[in-house]
Amino acid sequence: MMFNIKYFLVLLVCLTTSVINIQANAGDLDPTFGANGKIFGTMSNTEAAQDAALQADGKIVLASATIGADSSADFAVIRLNANGTTDTSFGTNGKAVVSFDNFANERASAVVVQPDGKI
């Protein structure tokens, strides 16, 4: 049997192209984030996030609200690790809550991470 360089090169190009096509396209969900690229119900008693910011270390900060001790909404900030899991080292089990006034509804609608890393 004779070795044919043309067939070898065609096979090499096909294999190389197949490997390159395995990479995700822009806009595709990252399957390593959460469950197949999505997270749901990160915290109990917490409303849907209204805004998000990305920290330099890849952690994600979410602006939200949670039900406070007085049964009204309180300002809440949640931090996730880069893979979508809750960063339990932040606040109390990943959530920081601020109640500005008793029996008043406070909701975070925006969040920013400053250049010095402060939220």
N, C-alpha and C positions, 0 to 999 in steps of 0.2 A: 504494500500500500504506500502510495506516494503522498508526502505532506504538501498541501496546497496552501501557500501563504495568503492568497486572496480570501479563502474561506476562514482562515484563522483570524484575519483582520476584521472581516464582517462580524464574526462571532464576538470578538473583543469589543467592537463598537456597540453591538447590541447589548452586551452585558453592562458596559459602562453607562449607556443611556438608561437602562433599567434601574441601575443603582441611583442615578441622579434623579429620576422621576419619583423615587420613593419619598423624597423630601416634600414637606408640605408647601402648598402654594400660599401666597399672601392672602390673608383673610380667612384661611382655614382655622378651625378650632385646634387648640393645642391639647392632644390627648393626655398629656402628662399633668394637666391642670384640672383639679377636681375630678369629676366623673365624666370622662370623655370630653373634656374641655368646658364643662359647665359646673356651677355650684348652685345649690338651692337650699333655703332654710338653714343658713349658717348658724344663726342664734335663735333660741326660743324667745318669745315675747319681743321680737324686734321687727320693725317694719322693713319694707324693701329699701335698699340703699338708694339714695337720691343723687349721690355723686361719688366719684372715686378718684384717687390720686396714687401715683406710683412713687415709692421711695427709691433712693439711689441703690439700695441693696436688693431691689426687686420685690420688696414687700408691698402689699396693696392696702391702702387705707380707704375705708368706706364711711360715708356720712349717712346717718340714719336716725331713728328714734326708737325708744323702748318704753314699755309701761313702767312707770316709777312706783314708789311706795304709796303715793297718794292717788294711784289709779289714773293719773294723767300721763301724757307723753312727755318724755324727757329726752334731751339731746344725747345722742349716742355716736360714738366712733368705734368702728371695728377694724382690726388689722388682721390681714391674711398673709400667710407665707406665700412665696412665689408659686408654689404648687397648688394653691387654693385652700389649703388646710388653715384652720384658725390658729393664729399666733398666740398661744396661751401665755406667753411672757409679757403681753401687752395688757394693761389695765387689769381687770378681773376676768381671767380665762378668755382673753382676747377682746374684751369690750370695755371701753371707758364711758361712763355715764355722768352727765352733769345736769342737775336740776336747778334752774335759775330762780324758780318761784314755785311755791306750793300751789297745787290745784290749777296750774296754767299749763297749757300744751306747748312744749318747746320741741322743735324738730330741726335737725341739721339738714340744710339743703345744699351745702357746698363744702368742699374740703380742699386744702392746699398744703403741700409740703414745701416749706421754705428752703432756701439754699443751704441753711445750716442744719437741716434735717428736722427741725421742729414742725409739728403739725398745727 
